[in-house]
Amino acid sequence: GAVVSQHPSRVICKSGTSVKIECRSLDFQATTMFWYRQFPKQSLMLMATSNEGSKATYEQGVEKDKFLINHASLTLSTLTVTSAHPEDSSFYICSARDHWGGLNNNNNEQFFGPGTRLTVL
Amino acid sequence: LAKITQPISMDSYEGQEVNITCSHNNIATNDYITWYQQFPSQGPRFIIQGYKTKVTNEVASLFIPADRKSSTLSLPRVSLSDTAVYYCLVGGQRSNTGKLIFGQGTTLQVKP
């Protein structure tokens, strides 16, 4: 149980285009999902917190108009990178927080997706 | 948010026990300590979580002293497949935002 999927796993696009990445919780409901970005040899950087049915909360320095987040259901959140540029090339990872508190009553446990490798040419 | 310090890298050999210590001096009363493992080009995977004393599961143990200002992840008899980055995180309970802030992590290299 507690599986999070992402689609696509890998995408290559031209500069100026928009790319949508999906994050799904497959066997649990997630009122909250998180989006991270990870550059090579670096740690994960939290971009935004996505709450079902409400606007996302962005971390400082992350442009909300460039990284559009939609969390329309308890099992799906999407991140759209608009007008992508080469510097947006990165590994994007989502995580989902179990609505009911996590397996084995672990507080705050999050389940991570496999990541999406974005390359902007 | 608690400031977290952990070694940047560690080397070990197959079959050895590996202990990775994390310092979190200003941990808050409600904070839990969680460890994640990440392989290259994959999302992090939950390893273990604890609040105080000792927690053990099928893959690791977590030791937390009484003052909770540090914690030690213990991996028994590591294998080559345990080569990964290990992140120590400190965060609040279910009732808060649930944000996880990742530090630099510890890159563990297991050698044959």
Interface residues (C-beta under 8 A of the other chain):
Chain A: V4 T32 F34 Y36 S43 L44 M45 L46 T49 T57 F91 I93 S95 R97 G101 G102 N106 N107 N108 E109 Q110 F111 F112 G113 P114 G115 R117
Chain B: Y32 T34 Y36 S41 Q42 G43 P44 R45 F46 Q49 Y87 G91 G92 Q93 R94 T97 G98 K99 L100 I101 F102 G103 Q104 G105
